[in-house]
Amino acid sequence: MDSAYRLVLEPPSVDDYLRLRKESGLSARTREEAENGINGAWASASVIHVESGESVGMGRVLSDGGWYFHVIDMAVLPDHQRKGVGDAILTALLDHIDACAPNAYVNLLADPPGRRLYERHGFTESAPASVGMRRV
Ligand SMILES: CC(C)(COP(=O)(O)OP(=O)(O)OC[C@H]1O[C@@H](n2cnc3c(N)ncnc32)[C@H](O)[C@@H]1OP(=O)(O)O)[C@@H](O)C(=O)NCCC(=O)NCCS
């Protein structure tokens, strides 16, 4: 990621959170969901485009604070993708985890756009031993 961008270990605003999810193609969430959840993560990272001041990327981590860490909300606005922003966000979050819990169990649910990024950071598919499941 070059100097056009600045990374902070903070969540985006509620407005930016909703916009980042929607415009990056993740499911849209309600304002109430965002307001209730935005400060609930164990760690958050945001990337700001310095010239415009716009929030262009984010990632968050849910955790018990001991050993269990779940990466969520990885999203970069389309105009700013493929410039290393997602990599910088994931690197910052994983460095923070490693500093706090050297033997952490770190997992995520990988949508296709993120899979190569996650693989570069050491993630492998958990199946067939463990399959991600969600309630529908
Ligand atoms: C997944 C996502 C967060 C990745 O963000 P990103 O900022 O594009 O990620 P990066 O730029 O670090 O890496 C993406 C690619 O760009 C390449 N890249 C990085 N810097 C580059 C540069 N300066 N020039 C050209 N390519 C570059 C990387 O090598 C990588 O290539 P690969 O995917 O072919 O291996 C983003 O694609 C996204 O928001 N997708 C939609 C939402 C989504 O699906 N999120 C994941 C949910 S699990």
Ligand as a Chemical Component Dictionary entry (heavy atoms), coordinates in Angstrom:
data_LIG
# 
_chem_comp.id                   LIG 
_chem_comp.type                 NON-POLYMER 
_chem_comp.pdbx_formal_charge   0 
_chem_comp.three_letter_code    LIG 
# 
loop_
_chem_comp_atom.comp_id 
_chem_comp_atom.atom_id 
_chem_comp_atom.alt_atom_id 
_chem_comp_atom.type_symbol 
_chem_comp_atom.charge 
_chem_comp_atom.model_Cartn_x 
_chem_comp_atom.model_Cartn_y 
_chem_comp_atom.model_Cartn_z 
_chem_comp_atom.pdbx_ordinal 
LIG C1  C1  C 0 -11.040 -9.087  -0.810 1  
LIG C2  C2  C 0 -10.662 -7.620  -0.861 2  
LIG C3  C3  C 0 -10.888 -7.011  0.534  3  
LIG C4  C4  C 0 -9.172  -7.497  -1.224 4  
LIG O1  O1  O 0 -8.820  -6.110  -1.168 5  
LIG P1  P1  P 0 -7.678  -5.479  -2.117 6  
LIG O2  O2  O 0 -7.368  -4.140  -1.559 7  
LIG O3  O3  O 0 -8.066  -5.553  -3.539 8  
LIG O4  O4  O 0 -6.478  -6.492  -1.840 9  
LIG P2  P2  P 0 -4.962  -6.340  -2.330 10 
LIG O5  O5  O 0 -4.823  -5.173  -3.258 11 
LIG O6  O6  O 0 -4.078  -6.365  -1.143 12 
LIG O7  O7  O 0 -4.753  -7.692  -3.144 13 
LIG C5  C5  C 0 -5.623  -8.026  -4.225 14 
LIG C6  C6  C 0 -4.797  -8.313  -5.479 15 
LIG O8  O8  O 0 -4.198  -7.128  -5.966 16 
LIG C7  C7  C 0 -2.807  -7.355  -6.205 17 
LIG N1  N1  N 0 -2.112  -6.086  -6.014 18 
LIG C8  C8  C 0 -1.746  -5.511  -4.845 19 
LIG N2  N2  N 0 -1.119  -4.343  -5.077 20 
LIG C9  C9  C 0 -1.097  -4.191  -6.428 21 
LIG C10 C10 C 0 -0.606  -3.181  -7.286 22 
LIG N3  N3  N 0 0.004   -2.094  -6.787 23 
LIG N4  N4  N 0 -0.757  -3.337  -8.610 24 
LIG C11 C11 C 0 -1.375  -4.419  -9.119 25 
LIG N5  N5  N 0 -1.880  -5.427  -8.345 26 
LIG C12 C12 C 0 -1.737  -5.304  -7.021 27 
LIG C13 C13 C 0 -2.459  -8.415  -5.188 28 
LIG O9  O9  O 0 -1.295  -9.106  -5.544 29 
LIG C14 C14 C 0 -3.665  -9.294  -5.259 30 
LIG O10 O10 O 0 -3.600  -10.126 -6.402 31 
LIG P3  P3  P 0 -4.302  -11.581 -6.479 32 
LIG O11 O11 O 0 -5.663  -11.471 -5.829 33 
LIG O12 O12 O 0 -4.370  -11.845 -7.926 34 
LIG O13 O13 O 0 -3.408  -12.486 -5.725 35 
LIG C15 C15 C 0 -11.459 -6.861  -1.940 36 
LIG O14 O14 O 0 -11.316 -7.548  -3.175 37 
LIG C16 C16 C 0 -12.947 -6.726  -1.637 38 
LIG O15 O15 O 0 -13.367 -5.844  -0.882 39 
LIG N6  N6  N 0 -13.770 -7.587  -2.258 40 
LIG C17 C17 C 0 -15.222 -7.482  -2.140 41 
LIG C18 C18 C 0 -15.706 -7.820  -0.734 42 
LIG C19 C19 C 0 -15.290 -9.237  -0.336 43 
LIG O16 O16 O 0 -15.584 -10.193 -1.028 44 
LIG N7  N7  N 0 -14.592 -9.316  0.811  45 
LIG C20 C20 C 0 -14.074 -10.582 1.299  46 
LIG C21 C21 C 0 -15.070 -11.238 2.166  47 
LIG S1  S1  S 0 -14.434 -12.800 2.778  48 
# 
loop_
_chem_comp_bond.comp_id 
_chem_comp_bond.atom_id_1 
_chem_comp_bond.atom_id_2 
_chem_comp_bond.value_order 
_chem_comp_bond.pdbx_ordinal 
LIG C1  C2  SING 1  
LIG C2  C3  SING 2  
LIG C2  C4  SING 3  
LIG C2  C15 SING 4  
LIG C4  O1  SING 5  
LIG O1  P1  SING 6  
LIG P1  O2  DOUB 7  
LIG P1  O3  SING 8  
LIG P1  O4  SING 9  
LIG O4  P2  SING 10 
LIG P2  O5  DOUB 11 
LIG P2  O6  SING 12 
LIG P2  O7  SING 13 
LIG O7  C5  SING 14 
LIG C5  C6  SING 15 
LIG C6  O8  SING 16 
LIG C6  C14 SING 17 
LIG O8  C7  SING 18 
LIG C7  N1  SING 19 
LIG C7  C13 SING 20 
LIG N1  C8  SING 21 
LIG N1  C12 SING 22 
LIG C8  N2  DOUB 23 
LIG N2  C9  SING 24 
LIG C9  C10 SING 25 
LIG C9  C12 DOUB 26 
LIG C10 N3  SING 27 
LIG C10 N4  DOUB 28 
LIG N4  C11 SING 29 
LIG C11 N5  DOUB 30 
LIG N5  C12 SING 31 
LIG C13 O9  SING 32 
LIG C13 C14 SING 33 
LIG C14 O10 SING 34 
LIG O10 P3  SING 35 
LIG P3  O11 DOUB 36 
LIG P3  O12 SING 37 
LIG P3  O13 SING 38 
LIG C15 O14 SING 39 
LIG C15 C16 SING 40 
LIG C16 O15 DOUB 41 
LIG C16 N6  SING 42 
LIG N6  C17 SING 43 
LIG C17 C18 SING 44 
LIG C18 C19 SING 45 
LIG C19 O16 DOUB 46 
LIG C19 N7  SING 47 
LIG N7  C20 SING 48 
LIG C20 C21 SING 49 
LIG C21 S1  SING 50 
# 
